[in-house]
Amino acid sequence: MLRLRRKDEHILLSLQQKQSLADFSGVHFVHNCLPEYDWQEVTLKAGLCGLTLQSPLFINAITGGTSLAMRVNAALAAVARECGLPMAIGSQKAALEHPGVESTFQVVRRENPDGVIWANLGSYATPAMACEAVRMVNAAAVQIHLNVPQELAMHEGDCRFRGNLERIKEIVRAVNVPVIVKEVGFGIAREQARALAELGVSAIDVGGKGGTNFLAIENRRSRTNISPDILNWGIPTAISLIEVLDAVGGKTDVIAAGGMFSSLNIAKALALGAGAVGLAGRPVYLLLKKGRTALIREIRRIERELRLIMLMTGASNLEQFRRVPLVITGFTARWLGQRGIDTAAFARRKLEV
Protein backbone atom coordinates (compact mmCIF):
# COMPACT_ATOMS: atom_id res chain seq x y z
CA MET A 1 0.00 0.00 0.00
CA LEU A 2 2.85 2.34 -0.93
CA ARG A 3 0.50 4.94 -2.43
CA LEU A 4 -1.50 5.18 0.79
CA ARG A 5 1.58 5.48 3.00
CA ARG A 6 2.83 8.24 0.71
CA LYS A 7 -0.35 10.26 1.39
CA ASP A 8 0.44 10.48 5.11
CA GLU A 9 4.11 11.22 4.41
CA HIS A 10 3.07 14.17 2.23
CA ILE A 11 0.97 15.64 5.04
CA LEU A 12 3.64 15.18 7.70
CA LEU A 13 6.49 16.46 5.54
CA SER A 14 4.47 19.49 4.44
CA LEU A 15 4.08 20.44 8.10
CA GLN A 16 7.86 20.45 8.42
CA GLN A 17 8.36 22.80 5.46
CA LYS A 18 8.74 26.47 6.18
CA GLN A 19 5.37 28.13 5.62
CA SER A 20 5.82 30.32 2.56
CA LEU A 21 3.73 32.74 0.53
CA ALA A 22 3.55 33.41 -3.19
CA ASP A 23 5.60 36.42 -4.28
CA PHE A 24 3.26 39.18 -5.44
CA SER A 25 5.71 41.95 -4.46
CA GLY A 26 5.87 43.15 -8.07
CA VAL A 27 2.13 43.88 -8.17
CA HIS A 28 0.94 47.14 -6.59
CA PHE A 29 -2.48 48.68 -5.95
CA VAL A 30 -3.22 52.34 -6.60
CA HIS A 31 -4.99 53.83 -3.59
CA ASN A 32 -8.39 55.44 -4.23
CA CYS A 33 -9.01 58.22 -1.71
CA LEU A 34 -12.56 58.85 -2.94
CA PRO A 35 -14.45 55.54 -3.02
CA GLU A 36 -18.15 55.95 -3.82
CA TYR A 37 -19.35 53.03 -1.69
CA ASP A 38 -20.05 52.27 1.95
CA TRP A 39 -18.59 49.26 3.77
CA GLN A 40 -21.95 47.47 3.77
CA GLU A 41 -22.11 47.61 -0.04
CA VAL A 42 -18.93 45.60 -0.61
CA THR A 43 -19.61 41.98 -1.62
CA LEU A 44 -17.32 39.01 -2.26
CA LYS A 45 -19.76 37.09 -4.46
CA ALA A 46 -17.91 35.26 -7.22
CA GLY A 47 -18.79 33.30 -10.34
CA LEU A 48 -16.85 30.15 -11.25
CA CYS A 49 -17.66 27.26 -13.61
CA GLY A 50 -21.25 28.46 -13.87
CA LEU A 51 -21.77 28.62 -10.11
CA THR A 52 -22.41 31.70 -7.98
CA LEU A 53 -20.28 31.53 -4.83
CA GLN A 54 -20.56 33.67 -1.69
CA SER A 55 -16.76 33.98 -1.55
CA PRO A 56 -13.92 33.68 -4.09
CA LEU A 57 -12.00 31.39 -1.69
CA PHE A 58 -12.05 27.59 -1.73
CA ILE A 59 -10.17 24.75 -0.05
CA ASN A 60 -7.99 23.14 -2.70
CA ALA A 61 -7.13 19.46 -3.19
CA ILE A 62 -5.07 17.98 -0.37
CA THR A 63 -5.35 14.30 0.54
CA GLY A 64 -7.32 11.07 0.99
CA GLY A 65 -6.89 7.32 1.36
CA THR A 66 -5.73 6.87 4.98
CA SER A 67 -7.14 7.28 8.48
CA LEU A 68 -5.14 10.49 8.97
CA ALA A 69 -6.33 11.79 5.59
CA MET A 70 -9.91 10.93 6.55
CA ARG A 71 -9.64 13.02 9.73
CA VAL A 72 -8.14 15.91 7.78
CA ASN A 73 -10.82 15.70 5.10
CA ALA A 74 -13.62 15.53 7.66
CA ALA A 75 -12.34 18.60 9.50
CA LEU A 76 -11.74 20.58 6.30
CA ALA A 77 -15.24 19.69 5.07
CA ALA A 78 -16.69 20.99 8.32
CA VAL A 79 -14.75 24.24 7.87
CA ALA A 80 -15.94 24.50 4.27
CA ARG A 81 -19.52 24.02 5.45
CA GLU A 82 -19.17 26.61 8.20
CA CYS A 83 -17.55 29.19 5.89
CA GLY A 84 -19.64 28.41 2.79
CA LEU A 85 -16.62 27.52 0.65
CA PRO A 86 -16.20 24.93 -2.11
CA MET A 87 -13.74 22.13 -1.38
CA ALA A 88 -11.68 19.91 -3.65
CA ILE A 89 -10.59 16.50 -2.40
CA GLY A 90 -7.20 14.91 -3.00
CA SER A 91 -6.44 12.47 -5.78
CA GLN A 92 -8.97 9.64 -5.78
CA LYS A 93 -6.75 7.15 -7.58
CA ALA A 94 -6.20 5.35 -4.28
CA ALA A 95 -9.95 4.80 -3.93
CA LEU A 96 -10.25 3.57 -7.52
CA GLU A 97 -7.48 1.05 -6.89
CA HIS A 98 -8.61 0.15 -3.35
CA PRO A 99 -12.40 0.61 -2.98
CA GLY A 100 -12.07 0.06 0.77
CA VAL A 101 -10.68 3.58 1.20
CA GLU A 102 -13.55 5.34 -0.59
CA SER A 103 -14.88 6.42 2.80
CA THR A 104 -11.81 8.65 3.36
CA PHE A 105 -13.08 10.78 0.47
CA GLN A 106 -16.83 10.31 0.94
CA VAL A 107 -16.55 11.69 4.49
CA VAL A 108 -16.36 15.12 2.84
CA ARG A 109 -19.86 14.71 1.44
CA ARG A 110 -21.15 13.35 4.73
CA GLU A 111 -19.78 16.35 6.62
CA ASN A 112 -21.00 18.80 4.01
CA PRO A 113 -24.02 17.21 2.29
CA ASP A 114 -25.15 20.35 0.46
CA GLY A 115 -21.74 21.87 -0.25
CA VAL A 116 -19.82 22.32 -3.49
CA ILE A 117 -17.34 19.42 -3.72
CA TRP A 118 -14.83 18.87 -6.52
CA ALA A 119 -13.44 15.45 -7.44
CA ASN A 120 -9.75 15.00 -8.33
CA LEU A 121 -7.59 12.73 -10.47
CA GLY A 122 -4.32 13.00 -12.37
CA SER A 123 -3.80 13.41 -16.10
CA TYR A 124 -3.40 9.61 -16.35
CA ALA A 125 -7.16 9.28 -15.83
CA THR A 126 -9.50 7.76 -18.37
CA PRO A 127 -13.02 9.12 -18.92
CA ALA A 128 -14.42 6.16 -17.00
CA MET A 129 -12.18 6.91 -14.03
CA ALA A 130 -13.23 10.56 -14.07
CA CYS A 131 -16.91 9.65 -14.16
CA GLU A 132 -16.45 7.28 -11.22
CA ALA A 133 -14.55 9.93 -9.22
CA VAL A 134 -17.43 12.38 -9.75
CA ARG A 135 -19.99 9.77 -8.74
CA MET A 136 -18.05 8.81 -5.61
CA VAL A 137 -18.60 12.19 -3.93
CA ASN A 138 -21.46 13.62 -6.02
CA ALA A 139 -19.01 16.25 -7.27
CA ALA A 140 -19.94 19.56 -8.89
CA ALA A 141 -16.69 19.53 -10.93
CA VAL A 142 -13.61 17.39 -11.42
CA GLN A 143 -10.02 18.58 -11.13
CA ILE A 144 -7.34 16.99 -13.31
CA HIS A 145 -3.98 17.65 -11.70
CA LEU A 146 -0.61 18.02 -13.42
CA ASN A 147 2.53 17.19 -11.41
CA VAL A 148 5.38 16.26 -13.74
CA PRO A 149 8.29 17.35 -11.45
CA GLN A 150 6.78 15.50 -8.49
CA GLU A 151 6.37 12.27 -10.48
CA LEU A 152 9.93 12.55 -11.79
CA ALA A 153 11.25 12.89 -8.23
CA MET A 154 9.46 9.80 -6.91
CA HIS A 155 11.14 6.40 -7.15
CA GLU A 156 7.66 4.97 -7.81
CA GLY A 157 6.55 7.92 -9.94
CA ASP A 158 4.68 7.51 -13.22
CA CYS A 159 6.92 9.11 -15.85
CA ARG A 160 4.66 8.42 -18.83
CA PHE A 161 3.32 11.78 -19.94
CA ARG A 162 2.57 11.13 -23.61
CA GLY A 163 -1.11 11.62 -24.41
CA ASN A 164 -2.05 13.87 -21.47
CA LEU A 165 -3.80 16.44 -23.66
CA GLU A 166 -5.79 13.79 -25.50
CA ARG A 167 -6.91 12.19 -22.23
CA ILE A 168 -8.03 15.56 -20.86
CA LYS A 169 -9.92 16.19 -24.10
CA GLU A 170 -11.73 12.85 -23.72
CA ILE A 171 -12.60 13.61 -20.09
CA VAL A 172 -14.07 17.00 -21.05
CA ARG A 173 -16.32 15.20 -23.54
CA ALA A 174 -17.30 12.38 -21.19
CA VAL A 175 -18.15 13.93 -17.82
CA ASN A 176 -21.31 15.91 -17.16
CA VAL A 177 -19.60 18.42 -14.83
CA PRO A 178 -17.01 21.17 -15.44
CA VAL A 179 -13.39 20.08 -15.79
CA ILE A 180 -10.73 22.09 -13.95
CA VAL A 181 -7.09 21.48 -14.87
CA LYS A 182 -4.66 22.35 -12.08
CA GLU A 183 -0.95 22.39 -11.43
CA VAL A 184 0.31 21.38 -7.97
CA GLY A 185 2.96 24.03 -7.39
CA PHE A 186 5.05 24.50 -10.53
CA GLY A 187 2.85 26.88 -12.53
CA ILE A 188 1.26 26.87 -15.97
CA ALA A 189 2.71 28.88 -18.84
CA ARG A 190 0.83 30.73 -21.56
CA GLU A 191 1.44 28.10 -24.25
CA GLN A 192 0.03 25.20 -22.24
CA ALA A 193 -2.85 27.33 -20.96
CA ARG A 194 -3.85 28.10 -24.54
CA ALA A 195 -3.76 24.40 -25.43
CA LEU A 196 -5.94 23.53 -22.42
CA ALA A 197 -8.44 26.28 -23.21
CA GLU A 198 -8.77 24.95 -26.75
CA LEU A 199 -9.82 21.58 -25.30
CA GLY A 200 -12.81 23.23 -23.67
CA VAL A 201 -11.83 22.92 -20.00
CA SER A 202 -13.98 25.10 -17.75
CA ALA A 203 -11.18 26.47 -15.59
CA ILE A 204 -7.40 26.47 -15.23
CA ASP A 205 -5.84 26.50 -11.76
CA VAL A 206 -2.32 27.91 -12.20
CA GLY A 207 -0.92 26.21 -9.06
CA GLY A 208 2.22 28.32 -9.17
CA LYS A 209 5.51 28.20 -7.29
CA GLY A 210 5.34 29.78 -3.87
CA GLY A 211 3.54 27.41 -1.54
CA THR A 212 4.09 23.74 -0.67
CA ASN A 213 7.06 22.43 -2.66
CA PHE A 214 6.25 18.86 -3.66
CA LEU A 215 9.56 18.50 -5.50
CA ALA A 216 11.37 19.19 -2.22
CA ILE A 217 9.00 16.91 -0.32
CA GLU A 218 9.59 14.02 -2.73
CA ASN A 219 13.32 14.70 -2.71
CA ARG A 220 13.31 14.30 1.06
CA ARG A 221 10.88 11.39 1.14
CA SER A 222 12.56 9.40 -1.64
CA ARG A 223 16.11 10.58 -0.87
CA THR A 224 16.73 11.27 -4.55
CA ASN A 225 19.40 13.91 -3.79
CA ILE A 226 18.18 16.49 -6.31
CA SER A 227 20.41 19.57 -6.63
CA PRO A 228 19.18 22.57 -4.55
CA ASP A 229 18.89 24.85 -7.59
CA ILE A 230 16.52 22.38 -9.29
CA LEU A 231 14.37 22.23 -6.14
CA ASN A 232 13.43 25.85 -6.88
CA TRP A 233 11.87 24.84 -10.21
CA GLY A 234 8.65 26.43 -11.39
CA ILE A 235 6.82 29.58 -12.47
CA PRO A 236 5.94 31.95 -9.60
CA THR A 237 2.22 32.13 -8.94
CA ALA A 238 1.79 35.82 -9.86
CA ILE A 239 3.61 35.39 -13.17
CA SER A 240 1.81 32.16 -14.03
CA LEU A 241 -1.53 33.79 -13.27
CA ILE A 242 -0.88 36.69 -15.63
CA GLU A 243 0.44 34.38 -18.37
CA VAL A 244 -2.67 32.18 -18.17
CA LEU A 245 -5.03 35.16 -18.07
CA ASP A 246 -3.33 36.54 -21.18
CA ALA A 247 -3.59 33.16 -22.92
CA VAL A 248 -7.30 32.51 -22.35
CA GLY A 249 -8.48 36.09 -22.95
CA GLY A 250 -11.45 35.84 -20.61
CA LYS A 251 -12.91 32.76 -22.33
CA THR A 252 -11.92 30.30 -19.59
CA ASP A 253 -12.09 30.78 -15.82
CA VAL A 254 -8.70 31.13 -14.15
CA ILE A 255 -7.93 30.16 -10.56
CA ALA A 256 -4.97 31.39 -8.51
CA ALA A 257 -3.26 28.89 -6.19
CA GLY A 258 0.20 28.24 -4.87
CA GLY A 259 1.19 29.95 -1.62
CA MET A 260 -2.06 31.91 -1.39
CA PHE A 261 -2.87 32.73 2.21
CA SER A 262 -2.03 36.43 2.49
CA SER A 263 -5.14 38.60 2.16
CA LEU A 264 -3.13 41.18 0.22
CA ASN A 265 -1.80 38.59 -2.24
CA ILE A 266 -5.25 37.08 -2.63
CA ALA A 267 -6.62 40.55 -3.35
CA LYS A 268 -3.90 41.13 -5.96
CA ALA A 269 -4.72 37.82 -7.65
CA LEU A 270 -8.42 38.67 -7.79
CA ALA A 271 -7.72 42.17 -9.11
CA LEU A 272 -5.46 40.73 -11.81
CA GLY A 273 -8.39 38.63 -12.99
CA ALA A 274 -8.53 35.37 -11.05
CA GLY A 275 -12.06 34.04 -10.66
CA ALA A 276 -11.24 32.28 -7.39
CA VAL A 277 -8.31 31.53 -5.10
CA GLY A 278 -7.40 28.10 -3.75
CA LEU A 279 -6.08 27.54 -0.22
CA ALA A 280 -4.31 24.27 0.63
CA GLY A 281 -1.04 24.06 2.55
CA ARG A 282 -1.73 26.78 5.10
CA PRO A 283 -5.23 25.48 6.02
CA VAL A 284 -3.80 22.02 6.78
CA TYR A 285 -1.02 23.58 8.85
CA LEU A 286 -3.47 25.66 10.89
CA LEU A 287 -5.91 22.78 11.24
CA LEU A 288 -3.34 20.33 12.58
CA LYS A 289 -1.33 22.82 14.62
CA LYS A 290 -4.06 25.08 16.05
CA GLY A 291 -7.40 23.45 15.31
CA ARG A 292 -10.58 23.97 13.33
CA THR A 293 -11.66 27.17 15.11
CA ALA A 294 -8.35 28.87 14.33
CA LEU A 295 -8.72 28.02 10.64
CA ILE A 296 -12.28 29.36 10.50
CA ARG A 297 -11.17 32.54 12.24
CA GLU A 298 -8.32 32.97 9.73
CA ILE A 299 -10.64 32.54 6.75
CA ARG A 300 -13.04 35.11 8.19
CA ARG A 301 -10.13 37.50 8.70
CA ILE A 302 -9.02 37.13 5.08
CA GLU A 303 -12.55 37.77 3.80
CA ARG A 304 -12.86 40.86 5.98
CA GLU A 305 -9.53 42.21 4.75
CA LEU A 306 -10.45 41.48 1.12
CA ARG A 307 -13.48 43.73 1.50
CA LEU A 308 -11.27 46.38 3.12
CA ILE A 309 -8.78 46.30 0.23
CA MET A 310 -11.55 46.40 -2.37
CA LEU A 311 -13.05 49.50 -0.79
CA MET A 312 -9.65 51.20 -0.61
CA THR A 313 -9.38 50.77 -4.39
CA GLY A 314 -12.92 52.03 -4.99
CA ALA A 315 -14.52 48.67 -5.87
CA SER A 316 -17.67 47.21 -4.35
CA ASN A 317 -17.65 43.84 -6.14
CA LEU A 318 -15.19 41.54 -7.90
CA GLU A 319 -16.22 42.60 -11.37
CA GLN A 320 -15.28 46.19 -10.54
CA PHE A 321 -12.18 45.02 -8.69
CA ARG A 322 -10.83 43.53 -11.92
CA ARG A 323 -10.87 47.01 -13.46
CA VAL A 324 -8.88 48.87 -10.81
CA PRO A 325 -5.38 50.01 -11.89
CA LEU A 326 -2.40 47.87 -10.92
CA VAL A 327 1.26 48.78 -11.35
CA ILE A 328 3.55 45.81 -12.15
CA THR A 329 7.27 46.29 -11.49
CA GLY A 330 10.56 44.47 -10.94
CA PHE A 331 11.27 40.89 -11.91
CA THR A 332 7.59 40.23 -12.60
CA ALA A 333 7.42 43.08 -15.12
CA ARG A 334 10.70 42.07 -16.78
CA TRP A 335 9.63 38.44 -17.16
CA LEU A 336 6.24 39.35 -18.60
CA GLY A 337 7.75 41.99 -20.88
CA GLN A 338 10.12 39.45 -22.41
CA ARG A 339 7.12 37.14 -22.88
CA GLY A 340 5.36 39.87 -24.85
CA ILE A 341 2.71 40.77 -22.27
CA ASP A 342 1.87 44.47 -21.92
CA THR A 343 2.00 45.04 -18.16
CA ALA A 344 1.39 48.77 -18.60
CA ALA A 345 -2.17 47.94 -19.67
CA PHE A 346 -2.91 47.03 -16.04
CA ALA A 347 -1.75 50.47 -14.89
CA ARG A 348 -3.99 52.18 -17.44
CA ARG A 349 -7.17 50.44 -16.32
CA LYS A 350 -9.99 52.71 -15.19
CA LEU A 351 -12.75 51.89 -12.74
CA GLU A 352 -15.88 53.77 -13.73
CA VAL A 353 -18.52 53.74 -11.03
C-alpha positions in Angstrom: 0.0 0.0 0.0 2.8 2.3 -0.9 0.5 4.9 -2.4 -1.5 5.2 0.8 1.6 5.5 3.0 2.8 8.2 0.7 -0.4 10.3 1.4 0.4 10.5 5.1 4.1 11.2 4.4 3.1 14.2 2.2 1.0 15.6 5.0 3.6 15.2 7.7 6.5 16.5 5.5 4.5 19.5 4.4 4.1 20.4 8.1 7.9 20.4 8.4 8.4 22.8 5.5 8.7 26.5 6.2 5.4 28.1 5.6 5.8 30.3 2.6 3.7 32.7 0.5 3.5 33.4 -3.2 5.6 36.4 -4.3 3.3 39.2 -5.4 5.7 41.9 -4.5 5.9 43.2 -8.1 2.1 43.9 -8.2 0.9 47.1 -6.6 -2.5 48.7 -5.9 -3.2 52.3 -6.6 -5.0 53.8 -3.6 -8.4 55.4 -4.2 -9.0 58.2 -1.7 -12.6 58.9 -2.9 -14.5 55.5 -3.0 -18.2 55.9 -3.8 -19.4 53.0 -1.7 -20.0 52.3 2.0 -18.6 49.3 3.8 -22.0 47.5 3.8 -22.1 47.6 0.0 -18.9 45.6 -0.6 -19.6 42.0 -1.6 -17.3 39.0 -2.3 -19.8 37.1 -4.5 -17.9 35.3 -7.2 -18.8 33.3 -10.3 -16.9 30.1 -11.2 -17.7 27.3 -13.6 -21.2 28.5 -13.9 -21.8 28.6 -10.1 -22.4 31.7 -8.0 -20.3 31.5 -4.8 -20.6 33.7 -1.7 -16.8 34.0 -1.5 -13.9 33.7 -4.1 -12.0 31.4 -1.7 -12.0 27.6 -1.7 -10.2 24.7 -0.1 -8.0 23.1 -2.7 -7.1 19.5 -3.2 -5.1 18.0 -0.4 -5.4 14.3 0.5 -7.3 11.1 1.0 -6.9 7.3 1.4 -5.7 6.9 5.0 -7.1 7.3 8.5 -5.1 10.5 9.0 -6.3 11.8 5.6 -9.9 10.9 6.6 -9.6 13.0 9.7 -8.1 15.9 7.8 -10.8 15.7 5.1 -13.6 15.5 7.7 -12.3 18.6 9.5 -11.7 20.6 6.3 -15.2 19.7 5.1 -16.7 21.0 8.3 -14.7 24.2 7.9 -15.9 24.5 4.3 -19.5 24.0 5.4 -19.2 26.6 8.2 -17.6 29.2 5.9 -19.6 28.4 2.8 -16.6 27.5 0.7 -16.2 24.9 -2.1 -13.7 22.1 -1.4 -11.7 19.9 -3.7 -10.6 16.5 -2.4 -7.2 14.9 -3.0 -6.4 12.5 -5.8 -9.0 9.6 -5.8 -6.7 7.2 -7.6 -6.2 5.4 -4.3 -9.9 4.8 -3.9 -10.3 3.6 -7.5 -7.5 1.1 -6.9 -8.6 0.2 -3.4 -12.4 0.6 -3.0 -12.1 0.1 0.8 -10.7 3.6 1.2 -13.5 5.3 -0.6 -14.9 6.4 2.8 -11.8 8.6 3.4 -13.1 10.8 0.5 -16.8 10.3 0.9 -16.5 11.7 4.5 -16.4 15.1 2.8 -19.9 14.7 1.4 -21.1 13.3 4.7 -19.8 16.3 6.6 -21.0 18.8 4.0 -24.0 17.2 2.3 -25.1 20.3 0.5 -21.7 21.9 -0.2 -19.8 22.3 -3.5 -17.3 19.4 -3.7 -14.8 18.9 -6.5 -13.4 15.4 -7.4 -9.7 15.0 -8.3 -7.6 12.7 -10.5 -4.3 13.0 -12.4 -3.8 13.4 -16.1 -3.4 9.6 -16.4 -7.2 9.3 -15.8 -9.5 7.8 -18.4 -13.0 9.1 -18.9 -14.4 6.2 -17.0 -12.2 6.9 -14.0 -13.2 10.6 -14.1 -16.9 9.6 -14.2 -16.4 7.3 -11.2 -14.6 9.9 -9.2 -17.4 12.4 -9.8 -20.0 9.8 -8.7 -18.1 8.8 -5.6 -18.6 12.2 -3.9 -21.5 13.6 -6.0 -19.0 16.3 -7.3 -19.9 19.6 -8.9 -16.7 19.5 -10.9 -13.6 17.4 -11.4 -10.0 18.6 -11.1 -7.3 17.0 -13.3 -4.0 17.7 -11.7 -0.6 18.0 -13.4 2.5 17.2 -11.4 5.4 16.3 -13.7 8.3 17.3 -11.4 6.8 15.5 -8.5 6.4 12.3 -10.5 9.9 12.5 -11.8 11.3 12.9 -8.2 9.5 9.8 -6.9 11.1 6.4 -7.2 7.7 5.0 -7.8 6.5 7.9 -9.9 4.7 7.5 -13.2 6.9 9.1 -15.8 4.7 8.4 -18.8 3.3 11.8 -19.9 2.6 11.1 -23.6 -1.1 11.6 -24.4 -2.0 13.9 -21.5 -3.8 16.4 -23.7 -5.8 13.8 -25.5 -6.9 12.2 -22.2 -8.0 15.6 -20.9 -9.9 16.2 -24.1 -11.7 12.9 -23.7 -12.6 13.6 -20.1 -14.1 17.0 -21.1 -16.3 15.2 -23.5 -17.3 12.4 -21.2 -18.1 13.9 -17.8 -21.3 15.9 -17.2 -19.6 18.4 -14.8 -17.0 21.2 -15.4 -13.4 20.1 -15.8 -10.7 22.1 -14.0 -7.1 21.5 -14.9 -4.7 22.4 -12.1 -0.9 22.4 -11.4 0.3 21.4 -8.0 3.0 24.0 -7.4 5.1 24.5 -10.5 2.8 26.9 -12.5 1.3 26.9 -16.0 2.7 28.9 -18.8 0.8 30.7 -21.6 1.4 28.1 -24.3 0.0 25.2 -22.2 -2.9 27.3 -21.0 -3.9 28.1 -24.5 -3.8 24.4 -25.4 -5.9 23.5 -22.4 -8.4 26.3 -23.2 -8.8 25.0 -26.7 -9.8 21.6 -25.3 -12.8 23.2 -23.7 -11.8 22.9 -20.0 -14.0 25.1 -17.8 -11.2 26.5 -15.6 -7.4 26.5 -15.2 -5.8 26.5 -11.8 -2.3 27.9 -12.2 -0.9 26.2 -9.1 2.2 28.3 -9.2 5.5 28.2 -7.3 5.3 29.8 -3.9 3.5 27.4 -1.5 4.1 23.7 -0.7 7.1 22.4 -2.7 6.3 18.9 -3.7 9.6 18.5 -5.5 11.4 19.2 -2.2 9.0 16.9 -0.3 9.6 14.0 -2.7 13.3 14.7 -2.7 13.3 14.3 1.1 10.9 11.4 1.1 12.6 9.4 -1.6 16.1 10.6 -0.9 16.7 11.3 -4.6 19.4 13.9 -3.8 18.2 16.5 -6.3 20.4 19.6 -6.6 19.2 22.6 -4.5 18.9 24.8 -7.6 16.5 22.4 -9.3 14.4 22.2 -6.1 13.4 25.8 -6.9 11.9 24.8 -10.2 8.6 26.4 -11.4 6.8 29.6 -12.5 5.9 32.0 -9.6 2.2 32.1 -8.9 1.8 35.8 -9.9 3.6 35.4 -13.2 1.8 32.2 -14.0 -1.5 33.8 -13.3 -0.9 36.7 -15.6 0.4 34.4 -18.4 -2.7 32.2 -18.2 -5.0 35.2 -18.1 -3.3 36.5 -21.2 -3.6 33.2 -22.9 -7.3 32.5 -22.3 -8.5 36.1 -22.9 -11.5 35.8 -20.6 -12.9 32.8 -22.3 -11.9 30.3 -19.6 -12.1 30.8 -15.8 -8.7 31.1 -14.2 -7.9 30.2 -10.6 -5.0 31.4 -8.5 -3.3 28.9 -6.2 0.2 28.2 -4.9 1.2 30.0 -1.6 -2.1 31.9 -1.4 -2.9 32.7 2.2 -2.0 36.4 2.5 -5.1 38.6 2.2 -3.1 41.2 0.2 -1.8 38.6 -2.2 -5.3 37.1 -2.6 -6.6 40.5 -3.4 -3.9 41.1 -6.0 -4.7 37.8 -7.6 -8.4 38.7 -7.8 -7.7 42.2 -9.1 -5.5 40.7 -11.8 -8.4 38.6 -13.0 -8.5 35.4 -11.0 -12.1 34.0 -10.7 -11.2 32.3 -7.4 -8.3 31.5 -5.1 -7.4 28.1 -3.8 -6.1 27.5 -0.2 -4.3 24.3 0.6 -1.0 24.1 2.6 -1.7 26.8 5.1 -5.2 25.5 6.0 -3.8 22.0 6.8 -1.0 23.6 8.9 -3.5 25.7 10.9 -5.9 22.8 11.2 -3.3 20.3 12.6 -1.3 22.8 14.6 -4.1 25.1 16.1 -7.4 23.5 15.3 -10.6 24.0 13.3 -11.7 27.2 15.1 -8.4 28.9 14.3 -8.7 28.0 10.6 -12.3 29.4 10.5 -11.2 32.5 12.2 -8.3 33.0 9.7 -10.6 32.5 6.7 -13.0 35.1 8.2 -10.1 37.5 8.7 -9.0 37.1 5.1 -12.5 37.8 3.8 -12.9 40.9 6.0 -9.5 42.2 4.7 -10.4 41.5 1.1 -13.5 43.7 1.5 -11.3 46.4 3.1 -8.8 46.3 0.2 -11.5 46.4 -2.4 -13.1 49.5 -0.8 -9.6 51.2 -0.6 -9.4 50.8 -4.4 -12.9 52.0 -5.0 -14.5 48.7 -5.9 -17.7 47.2 -4.4 -17.6 43.8 -6.1 -15.2 41.5 -7.9 -16.2 42.6 -11.4 -15.3 46.2 -10.5 -12.2 45.0 -8.7 -10.8 43.5 -11.9 -10.9 47.0 -13.5 -8.9 48.9 -10.8 -5.4 50.0 -11.9 -2.4 47.9 -10.9 1.3 48.8 -11.4 3.5 45.8 -12.1 7.3 46.3 -11.5 10.6 44.5 -10.9 11.3 40.9 -11.9 7.6 40.2 -12.6 7.4 43.1 -15.1 10.7 42.1 -16.8 9.6 38.4 -17.2 6.2 39.3 -18.6 7.7 42.0 -20.9 10.1 39.4 -22.4 7.1 37.1 -22.9 5.4 39.9 -24.9 2.7 40.8 -22.3 1.9 44.5 -21.9 2.0 45.0 -18.2 1.4 48.8 -18.6 -2.2 47.9 -19.7 -2.9 47.0 -16.0 -1.7 50.5 -14.9 -4.0 52.2 -17.4 -7.2 50.4 -16.3 -10.0 52.7 -15.2 -12.7 51.9 -12.7 -15.9 53.8 -13.7 -18.5 53.7 -11.0 
